[in-house]
Amino acid sequence: MENRQLRQALASHAVVDQAIGVLTVLGQIAPGDGFTVLREVSQHTNIKLTQIAEQVLNHGQGAALPDVLLGELHAALARQAASRPV
């Protein structure tokens, strides 16, 4: 059981890291901000962070995002842009 949980944790971590990379490129933000964006979207939509990350990865490969995620993603990216020092 512990091995399965460890494999799942490693896979989830890899998906989140890849989604952060997508956000870094598409949103033109720092990697640390990418995790913040994922976390905020997860909190605002009540969807698990790994599920958000999977959707972002799919979007990076051309899939459409559900409207609720698209709106929250734009809002979170805007908050990050507003919080950057000038």
Sine and cosine of phi, psi and omega as CSV:
sin_phi,cos_phi,sin_psi,cos_psi,sin_omega,cos_omega
0.00,0.00,-0.67,0.74,-0.01,-1.00
-0.90,0.44,-0.61,0.79,0.03,-1.00
-0.89,0.46,-0.67,0.75,0.01,-1.00
-0.90,0.43,-0.68,0.73,0.01,-1.00
-0.90,0.43,-0.63,0.77,0.02,-1.00
-0.91,0.42,-0.70,0.72,0.04,-1.00
-0.88,0.48,-0.66,0.75,0.02,-1.00
-0.90,0.43,-0.66,0.75,0.01,-1.00
-0.90,0.44,-0.68,0.74,0.01,-1.00
-0.91,0.41,-0.65,0.76,0.03,-1.00
-0.91,0.42,-0.68,0.74,0.02,-1.00
-0.89,0.46,-0.67,0.75,0.00,-1.00
-0.89,0.46,-0.66,0.75,0.01,-1.00
-0.90,0.44,-0.66,0.75,0.01,-1.00
-0.90,0.44,-0.69,0.72,0.00,-1.00
-0.89,0.45,-0.70,0.71,0.02,-1.00
-0.87,0.49,-0.67,0.74,0.01,-1.00
-0.91,0.41,-0.64,0.77,0.03,-1.00
-0.91,0.42,-0.61,0.79,0.07,-1.00
-0.87,0.49,-0.65,0.76,0.05,-1.00
-0.88,0.48,-0.67,0.74,0.04,-1.00
-0.88,0.47,-0.72,0.69,0.00,-1.00
-0.90,0.43,-0.59,0.81,0.02,-1.00
-0.87,0.49,-0.67,0.74,-0.02,-1.00
-0.98,0.21,-0.81,0.59,-0.09,-1.00
-0.94,0.35,-0.62,0.79,-0.05,-1.00
-1.00,-0.06,-0.08,1.00,-0.02,-1.00
0.78,0.63,0.81,0.59,0.00,-1.00
-0.80,-0.60,0.24,-0.97,0.05,-1.00
-0.96,0.28,0.46,-0.89,0.01,-1.00
-0.82,0.57,-0.64,0.77,0.04,-1.00
-0.88,0.47,-0.57,0.82,0.05,-1.00
-0.95,0.32,-0.48,0.88,0.03,-1.00
-0.88,0.48,-0.67,0.74,0.04,-1.00
-0.91,0.41,-0.65,0.76,0.02,-1.00
-0.87,0.49,-0.68,0.74,0.02,-1.00
-0.88,0.47,-0.74,0.67,0.02,-1.00
-0.85,0.52,-0.70,0.71,-0.02,-1.00
-0.89,0.46,-0.70,0.72,-0.01,-1.00
-0.90,0.43,-0.69,0.72,0.02,-1.00
-0.88,0.47,-0.67,0.75,0.03,-1.00
-0.87,0.49,-0.72,0.69,-0.02,-1.00
-0.91,0.41,-0.65,0.76,-0.06,-1.00
-0.97,0.25,-0.38,0.92,-0.02,-1.00
-0.96,-0.28,-0.15,0.99,-0.05,-1.00
0.86,0.51,0.61,0.79,0.07,-1.00
-0.90,-0.44,0.65,-0.76,-0.03,-1.00
-0.84,0.54,0.60,-0.80,-0.04,-1.00
-0.84,0.54,-0.65,0.76,0.00,-1.00
-0.91,0.41,-0.54,0.84,0.05,-1.00
-0.94,0.35,-0.62,0.78,0.08,-1.00
-0.88,0.47,-0.71,0.70,-0.01,-1.00
-0.86,0.51,-0.68,0.74,0.02,-1.00
-0.88,0.48,-0.66,0.75,0.02,-1.00
-0.90,0.43,-0.65,0.76,0.01,-1.00
-0.90,0.43,-0.66,0.75,0.06,-1.00
-0.88,0.48,-0.71,0.71,0.03,-1.00
-0.88,0.48,-0.65,0.76,0.03,-1.00
-0.89,0.46,-0.64,0.77,0.04,-1.00
-0.89,0.46,-0.35,0.94,0.03,-1.00
-0.98,-0.18,0.18,0.98,0.12,-0.99
0.95,-0.31,-0.11,0.99,0.00,-1.00
-0.97,0.24,0.50,-0.87,0.05,-1.00
-0.97,0.23,0.56,-0.83,0.12,-0.99
-1.00,0.02,0.58,-0.81,0.14,-0.99
-0.84,0.54,0.56,-0.83,-0.08,-1.00
-0.80,0.60,-0.69,0.73,-0.04,-1.00
-0.89,0.46,-0.64,0.77,0.03,-1.00
-0.95,0.33,-0.63,0.77,0.01,-1.00
-0.87,0.49,-0.72,0.69,0.02,-1.00
-0.89,0.46,-0.71,0.71,0.00,-1.00
-0.93,0.38,-0.58,0.81,0.03,-1.00
-0.91,0.42,-0.70,0.71,0.05,-1.00
-0.89,0.47,-0.66,0.75,0.00,-1.00
-0.90,0.43,-0.68,0.73,0.00,-1.00
-0.92,0.40,-0.64,0.77,0.05,-1.00
-0.90,0.43,-0.62,0.78,0.04,-1.00
-0.90,0.43,-0.65,0.76,0.04,-1.00
-0.89,0.46,-0.64,0.77,0.02,-1.00
-0.91,0.41,-0.68,0.74,0.01,-1.00
-0.89,0.46,-0.63,0.78,-0.02,-1.00
-0.94,0.34,-0.44,0.90,-0.06,-1.00
-1.00,0.03,-0.12,0.99,0.02,-1.00
-0.95,0.31,0.65,-0.76,0.09,-1.00
-0.92,0.39,0.55,-0.84,-0.03,-1.00
-1.00,0.08,0.00,0.00,0.00,0.00
